Amino acid sequence: MSTITIQKGCVADLRQTAELLNEIIAIGGSTAMTNPMSREDLEGWLMADQDSSSWHIAMAEDGTLLGFQWVGPWGDLPPEACAIGTFVKAGRTGFGIGSKLFDASVRAARALGYTWMDAEIRTDNEGGLAYYQSRGFENYRTLKDVPLDDGSFVNKLCKRYDL
């Protein structure tokens, strides 16, 4: 595998980021998102609150986006906690992309003043569960019958990582 470069995400990365995310959504089963996201949707999420959130991208030498990871406030988390979301290009998991992104996200979360991270993973997402477990996240609660935009329901496992 080529060299992977991790950098802070910016507006110029949103098109490739939307394409990567929409491919993952179309495959299904590894994200709670069921509807495609536009570049503008992603900008509203990833760039909305740069004082309390951060996102990084993983790039191959040829300029291909391999993945991205976001940390920031979400839902009913307390102010000392941030959510984390990880998205790696289909077919490219297991090559260290998520590990490199996680290192950058931990540094960013600490710099933003967070003391712990929350990852909510679908219980049928074996790859996601294994990824967060391998980073040292610990189970702390289960969410049952979480409704998705397409009308289906999933269970989610919430995992915590103390910074």
N, C-alpha and C positions, 0 to 999 in steps of 0.2 A: 504494500500500500504506500502511496505517496505521502509526503510530509503533510501533516494537518496543522493549520494555523488557526489559533483562536483569537478572535478580536471582538471588541464591543460592537453590537449591532447598531446600524444607523438607517436613516431613511432610504439610502441607496440599496439596502439589502432586502427591503420589504417585498419586492416582486418575486425574487427567488425563494424567500421565506414562505410566501403565500403558496407558491407552486409545490414546495416540499410538504407543507402542512396539508394541502388539499389532496395530495397523493395518499398521505397517511389516512386522512378522513375517508377517502374513497375505498381504500382497502378495508377499513373498519376493524373493530375489535381491540384497538390499542389506545383509543382516546374516547373521552365522553362526548367529544364534538361529533356531530352527525351532518352538519350543513357546511358547505364550502365557505371559506373566508376570503374576502376580497383584500386587496392591498390596503384599502382604506380601513377595513375592519381591523386588520392587524396593526396598522398605525395607531388606531384608537386604543388598542390593548397594550402593545409593546412599548409605545412611546408616550402614553397618556400622562404618567406621573414619574418623571425622571428623577424626582427628589426622593422617591421611596421604592423605585423599582429599577431593574437593570436586566439587560439581555445580551447574550453573547452568541456569536456564530462560529461554526467550524467550517473552514474552507480547505479544499484540496488545492494542490499547486496549480491545477489548470483553471481555477476559479469556480469550480463546482461547489455549491453549498451542500455540506454533508449533514448539517444539523444545527439546531439552535436550542438554547435553554434560557428561560426567563425566571426571575425571582421578583416578588413584590407582594403587596397586600392583596388579600382575596377573601371574599365572603365574610364569615364571622370570626376570623382569626384575631387574636389579641394583637395590640400594636407591636409587641416584641417579636412576633412571628411573621414569617413571610411564606407564601406558597412558592412551589417550584414546579415548573413544567419543562419536560424534556422531549425533544422531537428529533429523531435521527432518520435520515433518508432510508427508505425501504431498501432492504438488501445490504445495508452497510452497518448493521448492528454487530457488536462483538469485535470491533476493530479499534477500540479505545477512544472513539469520538466522544461518547458520553462521559468518560472519565476525565478527559481534558476539559470539556465544558464545565463539569462539576467543580473542578479546581478553581476555575475563574468565577463561578457563581458563588462559591463559599467566600472567596475574597470580597466579592461585591456585596454580599449579604452582610458580612461583618462590617464593612465600610459604611453601609447604610444604617447600622445600629441594631440589626436584628440579633436575637440570641438563639433562635431556633427556626428550622424550616419544616414545613408541612407538605407532604406529597400525598395526593389522593389518587389512588390507582384502581382502575377497574379490577375486580377480583378474577376476571377471566383473561387478564393481560399478564400472562406468565413472564414474558420478557421484561415488562415494566416492574413487576414485583421483584424479580431477580436483580434487576439493575439497582433499584433503591436499597434492597437488602445488602448488596455487595458494597454499597457506599457507607453502610453503617446505620441506615435508618431503622428505627424500631417501631413496631406496630403499637398504636395507642387507641384506636377506635375503629369500628366498622359502621359504614353507612349502608342501610338496607333500602332496596327499591328506589334508587335515585332515578328520577325521570329524565330521559334524554329528549332532545328537540324532535326526534322522529317518532316519539310516542312510546318507545320501548323503555324498559327499566333495567338497571344494573345495580349490583352491589359494589361498594368501593371500600378499600382498605386504606385507612389513614396512617401514614408513617411519619415519624418525627426524627429529626436530626438536630442534635444540640450543637450549636456553633461554639 
